[in-house]
Amino acid sequence: MKYFLVILIFVLLSSCKYFDVKKTSSEAILNEELKTFNWDEVDAYPTFSKCDSLEQKHEKMYCFQYFLKKQIFNSLSKEVIVVTQDISDTIQLKFQVSETGDLTLLETNIDSLTIAEIPNIQELIVKSLDSLPTIYPALKRGQQVKTEFELPIIIINVE
């Protein structure tokens, strides 16, 4: 019986290490979380108040792009633009929406013929963005984040 008691105490004392809990630092947890984080997608795209009633993420994205294109089109259609050659061009606009909802035109990719015929096209596009309604920024895990996106605008002659 003494031997059994000694062996039992020895087993109990030696097995305590199996009950130790490893402590994980918050930094290690954060690093693991960041590895699984998809930085290329947001949970909610930037939006206008007109798009709030839509439920699906992709519907809100298309709604945002639609109203942005509509704003640019309406502004450009009010301008009197005279050209000497036919123009058929797709302008690539690269935008950024900040965490506060500020829209910035970062880059324009415009064909040289279009620039030759409409030298102030970039200024007209920037001017069209001045009267946009309030933009609600994109969300990632409940936080407002900065996003960048491209928007094609097709320019054609209309007589």
ROSE-4610 file (N, C-alpha, C; in Angstrom, 1 decimal, always signed):
// ROSE-4610
residu = [M/M/M/K/K/K/Y/Y/Y/F/F/F/L/L/L/V/V/V/I/I/I/L/L/L/I/I/I/F/F/F/V/V/V/L/L/L/L/L/L/S/S/S/S/S/S/C/C/C/K/K/K/Y/Y/Y/F/F/F/D/D/D/V/V/V/K/K/K/K/K/K/T/T/T/S/S/S/S/S/S/E/E/E/A/A/A/I/I/I/L/L/L/N/N/N/E/E/E/E/E/E/L/L/L/K/K/K/T/T/T/F/F/F/N/N/N/W/W/W/D/D/D/E/E/E/V/V/V/D/D/D/A/A/A/Y/Y/Y/P/P/P/T/T/T/F/F/F/S/S/S/K/K/K/C/C/C/D/D/D/S/S/S/L/L/L/E/E/E/Q/Q/Q/K/K/K/H/H/H/E/E/E/K/K/K/M/M/M/Y/Y/Y/C/C/C/F/F/F/Q/Q/Q/Y/Y/Y/F/F/F/L/L/L/K/K/K/K/K/K/Q/Q/Q/I/I/I/F/F/F/N/N/N/S/S/S/L/L/L/S/S/S/K/K/K/E/E/E/V/V/V/I/I/I/V/V/V/V/V/V/T/T/T/Q/Q/Q/D/D/D/I/I/I/S/S/S/D/D/D/T/T/T/I/I/I/Q/Q/Q/L/L/L/K/K/K/F/F/F/Q/Q/Q/V/V/V/S/S/S/E/E/E/T/T/T/G/G/G/D/D/D/L/L/L/T/T/T/L/L/L/L/L/L/E/E/E/T/T/T/N/N/N/I/I/I/D/D/D/S/S/S/L/L/L/T/T/T/I/I/I/A/A/A/E/E/E/I/I/I/P/P/P/N/N/N/I/I/I/Q/Q/Q/E/E/E/L/L/L/I/I/I/V/V/V/K/K/K/S/S/S/L/L/L/D/D/D/S/S/S/L/L/L/P/P/P/T/T/T/I/I/I/Y/Y/Y/P/P/P/A/A/A/L/L/L/K/K/K/R/R/R/G/G/G/Q/Q/Q/Q/Q/Q/V/V/V/K/K/K/T/T/T/E/E/E/F/F/F/E/E/E/L/L/L/P/P/P/I/I/I/I/I/I/I/I/I/I/I/I/N/N/N/V/V/V/E/E/E]
num = [1/1/1/2/2/2/3/3/3/4/4/4/5/5/5/6/6/6/7/7/7/8/8/8/9/9/9/10/10/10/11/11/11/12/12/12/13/13/13/14/14/14/15/15/15/16/16/16/17/17/17/18/18/18/19/19/19/20/20/20/21/21/21/22/22/22/23/23/23/24/24/24/25/25/25/26/26/26/27/27/27/28/28/28/29/29/29/30/30/30/31/31/31/32/32/32/33/33/33/34/34/34/35/35/35/36/36/36/37/37/37/38/38/38/39/39/39/40/40/40/41/41/41/42/42/42/43/43/43/44/44/44/45/45/45/46/46/46/47/47/47/48/48/48/49/49/49/50/50/50/51/51/51/52/52/52/53/53/53/54/54/54/55/55/55/56/56/56/57/57/57/58/58/58/59/59/59/60/60/60/61/61/61/62/62/62/63/63/63/64/64/64/65/65/65/66/66/66/67/67/67/68/68/68/69/69/69/70/70/70/71/71/71/72/72/72/73/73/73/74/74/74/75/75/75/76/76/76/77/77/77/78/78/78/79/79/79/80/80/80/81/81/81/82/82/82/83/83/83/84/84/84/85/85/85/86/86/86/87/87/87/88/88/88/89/89/89/90/90/90/91/91/91/92/92/92/93/93/93/94/94/94/95/95/95/96/96/96/97/97/97/98/98/98/99/99/99/100/100/100/101/101/101/102/102/102/103/103/103/104/104/104/105/105/105/106/106/106/107/107/107/108/108/108/109/109/109/110/110/110/111/111/111/112/112/112/113/113/113/114/114/114/115/115/115/116/116/116/117/117/117/118/118/118/119/119/119/120/120/120/121/121/121/122/122/122/123/123/123/124/124/124/125/125/125/126/126/126/127/127/127/128/128/128/129/129/129/130/130/130/131/131/131/132/132/132/133/133/133/134/134/134/135/135/135/136/136/136/137/137/137/138/138/138/139/139/139/140/140/140/141/141/141/142/142/142/143/143/143/144/144/144/145/145/145/146/146/146/147/147/147/148/148/148/149/149/149/150/150/150/151/151/151/152/152/152/153/153/153/154/154/154/155/155/155/156/156/156/157/157/157/158/158/158/159/159/159]
x = [+0.8/+0.0/+0.9/+2.0/+2.9/+3.5/+3.8/+4.3/+3.3/+2.1/+1.0/+0.8/+0.9/+0.7/+1.9/+3.1/+4.3/+4.2/+3.8/+3.6/+2.5/+1.4/+0.3/+0.8/+1.5/+2.0/+3.0/+3.9/+4.8/+4.1/+3.1/+2.3/+1.6/+1.0/+0.3/+1.2/+2.4/+3.3/+3.9/+4.1/+4.8/+3.8/+2.5/+1.5/+0.9/+1.4/+0.9/+1.2/+2.3/+2.7/+1.7/+0.8/-0.2/-1.3/-1.4/-2.5/-2.1/-0.9/-0.4/-1.1/-1.5/-2.1/-1.1/-0.9/+0.0/-0.6/+0.1/-0.4/+0.0/-1.0/-0.7/-0.8/+0.1/+0.1/-0.9/-1.4/-2.3/-1.7/-0.4/+0.3/+0.3/+0.5/+0.5/-0.9/-2.0/-3.3/-3.6/-3.1/-3.3/-2.6/-1.3/-0.6/-1.3/-1.9/-2.6/-3.9/-4.5/-5.7/-5.4/-4.3/-3.9/-3.5/-3.1/-2.7/-4.0/-5.1/-6.3/-7.2/-6.8/-7.5/-7.4/-8.5/-8.5/-8.5/-7.4/-7.2/-7.8/-8.1/-8.6/-10.1/-10.8/-12.3/-12.7/-13.8/-14.5/-15.8/-16.3/-17.6/-18.7/-18.5/-19.6/-18.8/-19.3/-18.7/-19.1/-18.4/-18.9/-20.2/-21.0/-22.4/-23.0/-24.0/-24.8/-26.1/-26.7/-28.0/-29.0/-29.0/-30.0/-29.9/-28.7/-28.4/-28.6/-29.0/-29.1/-30.1/-31.2/-32.3/-31.9/-30.8/-30.3/-29.7/-29.9/-29.4/-28.0/-27.9/-26.7/-25.5/-24.4/-23.1/-22.9/-23.0/-22.7/-23.7/-25.0/-26.0/-25.6/-25.2/-24.7/-23.6/-22.6/-21.5/-22.0/-22.9/-23.4/-24.2/-24.9/-25.7/-24.8/-23.7/-22.7/-22.1/-21.7/-21.1/-22.1/-23.3/-24.4/-24.6/-24.7/-25.0/-23.7/-22.6/-21.4/-21.3/-21.5/-21.5/-22.6/-23.8/-24.9/-24.5/-23.9/-23.4/-22.5/-21.5/-20.5/-21.2/-22.1/-22.8/-23.6/-24.4/-25.3/-24.4/-23.3/-22.5/-21.9/-21.3/-20.7/-21.8/-23.0/-24.0/-24.5/-24.2/-24.6/-23.5/-22.3/-21.2/-21.4/-21.0/-21.0/-19.6/-19.4/-18.1/-18.2/-17.3/-17.2/-15.9/-16.1/-14.9/-14.8/-13.6/-13.5/-13.4/-13.2/-13.1/-14.1/-14.4/-15.3/-14.4/-15.0/-14.4/-15.1/-14.4/-15.0/-13.9/-14.0/-13.0/-13.6/-12.9/-13.3/-12.2/-12.6/-11.7/-11.8/-10.6/-10.5/-10.2/-11.1/-10.9/-10.6/-9.6/-9.2/-9.5/-10.4/-10.9/-10.4/-10.5/-10.3/-11.3/-12.0/-12.9/-12.2/-12.0/-11.3/-12.2/-11.7/-12.4/-13.5/-13.4/-14.4/-15.4/-15.3/-16.2/-15.9/-14.6/-14.2/-13.7/-14.3/-13.9/-12.8/-11.8/-10.6/-10.4/-10.2/-9.8/-8.3/-7.8/-6.3/-5.7/-6.3/-5.7/-6.7/-6.4/-7.2/-6.4/-7.0/-6.3/-7.1/-6.7/-7.4/-6.6/-7.2/-6.5/-6.1/-4.9/-4.4/-5.3/-6.1/-7.0/-8.1/-8.6/-9.6/-9.1/-7.8/-7.2/-7.0/-6.6/-6.4/-7.8/-8.9/-10.2/-10.8/-10.7/-11.3/-10.2/-9.4/-8.2/-8.6/-9.8/-10.2/-11.0/-11.0/-11.8/-11.6/-10.3/-10.1/-10.7/-10.5/-11.1/-12.6/-13.3/-14.7/-15.2/-14.4/-14.7/-14.6/-13.5/-13.3/-14.4/-14.8/-15.9/-17.2/-17.4/-18.7/-18.8/-17.6/-17.6/-17.9/-17.9/-18.0/-19.4/-20.4/-21.8/-22.3/-21.5/-21.9/-22.6/-23.6/-24.2/-23.2/-23.6/-22.7/-22.4/-21.1/-20.7/-20.4/-20.9/-20.6/-19.5/-18.4/-17.2/-17.4/-16.5/-16.6/-16.3/-16.8/-16.6/-15.9/-15.0/-14.3/-14.3/-15.0/-15.1/-15.7/-16.6/-17.2/-16.5/-15.3/-14.5/-14.6/-14.6/-14.6/-13.2/-13.1/-11.8/-11.7/-10.4/-10.1/-10.2/-10.8/-10.9/-10.5/-10.1/-9.8/-10.5/-10.9/-11.6/-11.5/-11.7/-11.7/-13.1/-13.3/-14.6/-14.4/-14.9/-14.8/-15.9/-15.6/-16.5/-16.4/-17.4/-17.4/-17.8/-16.9/-17.1/-17.3/-18.5/-18.8/-19.4/-19.3/-20.0/-21.5/-22.2/-23.6/-24.0/-24.8/-25.2/-26.7]
y = [-1.2/+0.0/+1.3/+1.2/+2.4/+2.6/+1.6/+1.7/+2.4/+1.9/+2.5/+4.0/+4.3/+5.7/+6.6/+6.1/+6.8/+6.9/+5.9/+6.0/+7.0/+6.9/+7.9/+9.3/+9.6/+10.9/+11.4/+10.5/+10.7/+11.1/+10.3/+10.5/+11.8/+12.1/+13.4/+14.6/+14.5/+15.6/+15.8/+14.7/+14.8/+15.2/+15.0/+15.3/+16.7/+17.5/+18.9/+19.7/+19.4/+20.2/+20.1/+19.0/+18.9/+19.8/+20.4/+21.3/+22.7/+23.0/+24.4/+24.9/+26.1/+26.8/+27.7/+27.6/+28.4/+29.8/+30.8/+32.2/+32.7/+33.2/+33.8/+35.3/+36.0/+37.4/+38.0/+39.1/+39.8/+40.1/+40.3/+40.5/+39.3/+38.1/+36.9/+36.6/+36.9/+36.7/+37.7/+38.9/+39.9/+39.5/+39.0/+38.5/+37.4/+36.4/+35.3/+35.8/+36.8/+37.4/+38.1/+38.8/+39.6/+38.7/+37.4/+36.5/+36.0/+35.9/+35.4/+36.6/+37.8/+39.0/+39.2/+39.4/+39.6/+41.2/+41.7/+43.2/+43.7/+42.8/+43.3/+43.5/+43.1/+43.2/+44.0/+44.7/+45.4/+44.7/+44.9/+44.4/+45.1/+46.4/+47.3/+48.3/+48.5/+49.5/+50.9/+51.9/+53.3/+53.4/+54.3/+54.4/+55.8/+56.0/+57.3/+56.9/+57.9/+57.6/+56.9/+57.2/+56.6/+55.1/+54.6/+53.2/+52.4/+53.1/+52.4/+51.3/+51.5/+50.5/+49.1/+49.1/+47.8/+46.9/+45.6/+44.7/+44.1/+43.7/+42.9/+43.9/+43.4/+44.1/+44.6/+43.7/+44.0/+45.0/+44.9/+45.9/+47.3/+47.4/+48.7/+49.3/+48.4/+48.8/+49.3/+48.6/+49.0/+50.3/+50.4/+51.7/+52.9/+52.7/+53.8/+54.2/+53.2/+53.5/+54.1/+53.7/+54.3/+55.7/+56.1/+57.5/+58.4/+57.8/+58.5/+58.8/+57.8/+58.0/+59.0/+58.8/+59.7/+61.2/+61.4/+62.8/+63.3/+62.5/+63.0/+63.2/+62.3/+62.5/+63.8/+64.0/+65.1/+66.4/+66.4/+67.6/+67.9/+66.8/+67.0/+67.3/+66.8/+67.1/+68.6/+69.3/+70.7/+71.6/+71.0/+71.8/+71.8/+72.9/+73.0/+72.6/+71.5/+71.0/+70.8/+71.5/+71.5/+70.8/+69.8/+69.0/+69.0/+68.8/+68.8/+67.4/+66.4/+65.0/+64.2/+63.1/+62.1/+61.6/+61.5/+60.9/+59.7/+58.7/+57.5/+56.9/+57.2/+56.9/+56.4/+55.5/+55.1/+55.7/+56.5/+57.2/+56.3/+56.0/+55.2/+56.2/+56.3/+57.2/+56.4/+56.8/+56.1/+57.0/+56.5/+57.3/+56.7/+57.6/+57.1/+57.8/+56.9/+57.4/+57.3/+58.4/+58.4/+57.8/+57.6/+57.1/+58.1/+59.3/+60.3/+60.6/+59.8/+60.0/+61.0/+61.5/+62.4/+61.7/+62.1/+61.5/+62.3/+61.6/+62.2/+61.5/+62.3/+61.7/+61.6/+60.3/+60.1/+60.1/+59.5/+59.4/+59.3/+59.8/+59.7/+59.1/+58.2/+57.6/+58.0/+59.0/+59.6/+59.6/+59.2/+59.1/+60.5/+60.5/+61.8/+62.5/+61.8/+62.5/+63.2/+62.5/+63.2/+64.4/+64.3/+65.5/+66.6/+66.3/+67.3/+68.0/+67.2/+67.8/+68.5/+67.9/+68.5/+68.7/+69.8/+69.9/+70.1/+70.5/+70.7/+69.6/+68.4/+67.3/+66.9/+66.9/+66.5/+67.5/+68.8/+69.8/+69.7/+69.3/+69.2/+68.0/+66.9/+65.8/+66.1/+66.8/+67.2/+68.1/+69.0/+70.0/+69.2/+68.2/+67.4/+66.7/+66.5/+65.8/+66.7/+68.0/+69.0/+69.0/+68.6/+68.7/+67.3/+66.4/+65.1/+65.1/+64.3/+64.2/+63.5/+63.4/+62.8/+61.4/+61.1/+59.7/+59.1/+57.9/+57.1/+56.1/+56.2/+55.4/+53.9/+53.1/+51.7/+51.2/+50.0/+49.5/+48.2/+48.0/+46.7/+46.4/+45.3/+44.9/+46.0/+46.8/+47.8/+49.1/+49.2/+50.4/+51.1/+52.4/+53.1/+53.0/+52.6/+52.5/+53.2/+53.5/+54.1/+53.1/+53.4/+52.5/+53.2/+52.4/+52.9/+52.0/+52.7/+51.9/+52.6/+51.9/+52.5/+52.5/+53.5/+53.7/+54.1/+53.3/+53.7/+54.6/+55.6/+56.6/+56.6/+56.3/+56.3/+57.6/+58.2/+59.5/+59.2/+59.7/+59.5/+60.9/+61.1/+62.3/+62.1/+63.1/+63.1/+64.4/+64.2/+65.4/+65.7]
z = [+0.0/+0.0/+0.0/+0.7/+0.8/-0.6/-1.3/-2.7/-3.6/-3.4/-4.3/-4.0/-2.7/-2.3/-2.8/-2.8/-3.3/-4.8/-5.5/-7.0/-7.3/-6.6/-6.9/-6.7/-5.6/-5.3/-6.4/-6.8/-7.9/-9.2/-9.5/-10.8/-10.7/-9.6/-9.4/-9.5/-8.9/-9.0/-10.4/-11.0/-12.4/-13.4/-13.2/-14.3/-14.2/-13.2/-13.1/-14.3/-14.9/-16.1/-17.2/-17.2/-18.3/-18.1/-16.8/-16.5/-16.7/-17.0/-17.2/-18.4/-18.3/-19.5/-20.1/-21.4/-22.1/-22.2/-21.9/-22.1/-23.4/-24.2/-25.5/-25.4/-25.9/-25.8/-26.8/-26.5/-27.4/-28.8/-28.8/-30.0/-30.9/-30.3/-31.1/-31.6/-30.9/-31.4/-32.5/-32.4/-33.4/-34.7/-34.6/-35.7/-36.4/-35.7/-36.3/-37.0/-36.4/-37.0/-38.3/-38.3/-39.5/-40.7/-40.4/-41.4/-42.1/-41.4/-42.0/-42.6/-42.4/-42.7/-44.2/-45.0/-46.4/-46.6/-46.9/-47.0/-48.3/-49.3/-50.6/-50.6/-49.6/-49.6/-48.4/-48.6/-47.5/-47.2/-46.0/-45.6/-46.2/-46.4/-47.0/-47.8/-49.1/-50.0/-49.6/-50.1/-49.9/-50.6/-50.0/-50.5/-50.3/-51.1/-50.9/-50.1/-49.6/-48.8/-49.7/-51.0/-51.9/-52.0/-51.7/-51.8/-50.5/-49.4/-48.1/-48.1/-48.9/-48.8/-49.4/-50.1/-50.7/-49.7/-49.8/-48.8/-49.2/-50.5/-50.9/-51.1/-50.8/-50.9/-52.3/-53.3/-54.7/-55.2/-54.7/-55.2/-54.7/-53.5/-53.0/-53.8/-54.2/-55.0/-56.3/-57.0/-58.3/-58.2/-57.1/-56.9/-56.7/-55.9/-55.7/-57.1/-57.9/-59.2/-60.1/-60.1/-60.9/-60.6/-59.4/-59.0/-59.2/-59.1/-59.4/-60.9/-61.7/-63.2/-63.6/-63.0/-63.3/-63.0/-61.9/-61.5/-62.5/-62.9/-63.9/-65.3/-65.7/-67.0/-67.0/-65.9/-65.8/-65.9/-65.2/-65.2/-66.6/-67.2/-68.5/-69.6/-69.5/-70.5/-70.4/-69.3/-69.2/-69.9/-70.1/-70.7/-72.2/-72.9/-74.3/-74.8/-75.3/-75.8/-77.3/-77.9/-79.4/-79.8/-80.6/-81.1/-82.6/-83.2/-84.6/-85.2/-84.3/-84.8/-83.9/-84.5/-83.7/-82.5/-81.4/-80.2/-79.7/-79.5/-78.9/-78.0/-76.7/-75.8/-74.4/-73.8/-72.4/-71.5/-70.7/-69.7/-68.4/-67.9/-66.7/-65.5/-64.6/-63.5/-62.2/-61.5/-60.3/-59.1/-58.2/-57.1/-55.8/-54.8/-53.4/-52.5/-51.7/-50.7/-49.3/-48.6/-47.4/-46.3/-45.1/-43.9/-43.5/-43.9/-43.6/-44.7/-45.8/-46.9/-48.0/-47.9/-48.9/-50.2/-51.4/-52.6/-53.3/-53.7/-54.4/-55.7/-56.8/-58.0/-58.0/-58.0/-58.0/-59.3/-60.3/-61.6/-62.7/-63.9/-65.0/-66.2/-66.9/-68.1/-69.3/-70.0/-71.1/-72.3/-73.4/-74.7/-75.2/-75.9/-76.3/-77.3/-78.1/-79.0/-78.2/-77.2/-76.3/-75.6/-75.2/-74.5/-75.5/-76.8/-77.8/-78.1/-78.2/-78.5/-77.4/-76.2/-75.0/-73.9/-74.1/-73.2/-71.7/-71.4/-70.0/-69.5/-70.1/-69.7/-68.2/-67.8/-66.4/-65.4/-65.7/-64.9/-64.8/-66.0/-66.0/-65.1/-65.1/-64.3/-62.8/-62.5/-61.1/-60.6/-61.5/-61.2/-61.0/-61.7/-61.6/-60.2/-59.6/-58.3/-57.1/-57.4/-56.3/-55.7/-56.4/-55.9/-55.6/-55.2/-54.8/-53.5/-53.3/-51.9/-51.0/-49.7/-48.7/-49.0/-48.9/-49.2/-47.8/-47.6/-46.4/-46.8/-46.0/-46.4/-46.2/-46.8/-46.7/-45.3/-45.0/-43.7/-43.7/-42.8/-42.7/-41.2/-40.8/-39.4/-38.5/-39.1/-38.3/-38.3/-38.9/-38.9/-40.3/-40.3/-41.6/-42.1/-43.4/-44.0/-45.3/-45.7/-47.0/-48.1/-49.2/-50.4/-51.7/-52.6/-53.9/-54.9/-56.0/-57.1/-58.4/-59.5/-60.8/-61.4/-62.2/-62.8/-64.2/-65.2/-66.6/-67.0/-67.8/-68.3/-69.8/-70.5/-72.0/-72.6/-73.4/-74.1/-75.6/-76.1/-77.5/-78.0/-79.2/-79.8/-79.9/-79.5/-79.6/-80.3/-81.4/-82.1/-82.0]
